[in-house]
Amino acid sequence: MTKTRTETDSLGPIEVPADVYYGAQTERAFRNFPVSGLRFSHRFIAAHALLKREAARVNQEMEIVPAEIADAIVQAADEVIAGQHGDNFPLDIFQTGSGTSTNMNVNEVLSNRAIEILGGEMGSKQPVHPNDHVNAGQSSNDTIPTSIHVAAYGALVEDLEPAVVHLAEALEAKAEAFDDIVKIGRTHLQDAVPVRLGQEFSGYAQQMRNAIARLEAVRPRLAELALGGTAVGTGLNAPPGFADRVIANMARTTGHPFVPAANRFEALAAKDAAVETSGALKTLAVSLTKVANDLRWLGSGPRCGFGEIVLPSLQPGSSIMPGKVNPVIPEMALMVAAQVMGNDATIALGGMAGNFELNVMMPVIAYNLLQSIEILSHACRLLADKCVDGLEADAERNREMVEKSLAMCTSLAPIIGYDEAASIAKEAFKTGRTVRQIASQRNLMSAEELEAVLDPRGMTEGGIQG
């Protein structure tokens, strides 16, 4: 049988595994919420531990927590931030809507680890108490939203934005490399006038640059931290200046411009910054869907599809069809985009659950927001490195499709009239001949003029030729 020890909280004693750092409240929550198996990410737990570390330092400076105890809490928090003790954070994200269970989980782990650092035995709550010392000047209601913002801000700036820049640069490189490749344009999924493959890729790159601008635009609201509001925004039990000093410490140690929320009542009751951030992530997901879908369509084939580009071959594509290779990276990106859109719906619904002085869906908001940032970061880098960087253009296939396109007659219309150009298109379609061949046969202009008017490159540069 698993060895246990007795921990006690305001509801009384409860048995917890002997080898864990968490205590009674974590054990109760673990038993109460066996819902999904989904856990908070390390980034969120590390952000919460960071908050507790800086709170301990300020509490020591303000002579609220003895120096020896504060130092032990700081050491314990550093260990958690570094990724140690991960098994001690077992709680499901579907729990109390304030995240109190997870706040107490972190408090208890830091308390018991600090007791151990000081030479005591776990579970004694002496000399380090999870509420009186680790949670001093704080509430779950202001620490959980603070950690959501700290974790999300760091993930955006450190992971996602660089990944989107990386993808934008990969697409821009292809836009330059493919600038001489003229291909057939498509509107309404029908043949349209020519466009350069490089121009097409420049559009994809601009979508990523726009996504970066949107992510940067949400930063100021995400940088506002709720700490100091304690239970309902009034700051009860938080010493004057405590929160501002903790936030200043967090800004200094992370290098991110965290500031106290302009209005702590809003910061506790509403999660509009998280909703806004998720909206920017959703827009990026929409952009990724456009790019990934175009890449797999342009690379469809290899013989019976568009075949205008050749995607890298990464793995066999079928268990039954030998030699088949699928566009697996674009498909991965499409699934990531779908998940992010679903997460955005959850975050929006969560943001609507701000009842009076507190939002009561913060754990699920935190989980989905951080997951969206994480998977988008991975998807952007993989799409750049395993797809865009290695794809090639089939120049001959592009020339062939441009030449046989009926849309080539578009540049004839300003010279010979719309009806005559339409007649040429119809005859070309009926006979299987090209627009160039039909126009030449009708002797509507000199051979030199026809060559200039039907120059595919010229059609991609605007204006009327001839």
Salt bridges, closest charged atoms under 4 A:
GLU7 OE2 - ARG5 NH2 2.93
ASP9 OD2 - ARG28 NE 2.77
GLU27 OE2 - ARG31 NE 2.81
GLU54 OE2 - ARG53 NE 2.82
GLU54 OE2 - ARG57 NH1 3.00
GLU61 OE1 - ARG245 NH2 2.85
ASP78 OD1 - ARG53 NH1 2.76
GLU79 OE1 - HIS85 NE2 2.75
GLU79 OE1 - ARG113 NE 2.73
ASP92 OD2 - ARG39 NH1 3.76
GLU116 OE1 - ARG113 NH1 2.59
ASP132 OD2 - HIS129 ND1 3.92
GLU158 OE1 - ARG43 NH1 3.48
GLU158 OE2 - HIS256 NE2 2.80
ASP159 OD2 - ARG43 NH2 2.82
GLU161 OE1 - ARG219 NH2 2.38
GLU172 OE2 - ARG209 NE 2.91
ASP179 OD1 - ARG196 NE 3.10
ASP179 OD2 - ARG457 NH2 3.60
ASP180 OD1 - ARG457 NH1 3.23
GLU200 OE1 - LYS183 NZ 2.95
ASP244 OD1 - ARG264 NH2 3.27
GLU276 OE2 - ARG221 NH2 2.69
ASP294 OD2 - LYS290 NZ 2.68
GLU308 OE1 - LYS183 NZ 2.85
GLU308 OE2 - ARG186 NH2 2.58
ASP344 OD2 - LYS282 NZ 3.73
GLU374 OE2 - HIS378 NE2 3.86
ASP385 OD1 - HIS166 NE2 2.56
GLU396 OE1 - ARG399 NH2 2.90
GLU400 OE2 - ARG397 NH1 3.75
GLU400 OE2 - LYS404 NZ 3.91
GLU403 OE2 - ARG436 NE 2.83
GLU420 OE2 - ARG442 NH1 2.81
GLU427 OE1 - ARG442 NH2 2.60
GLU451 OE1 - ARG436 NH1 3.43
GLU461 OE2 - ARG457 NE 3.01
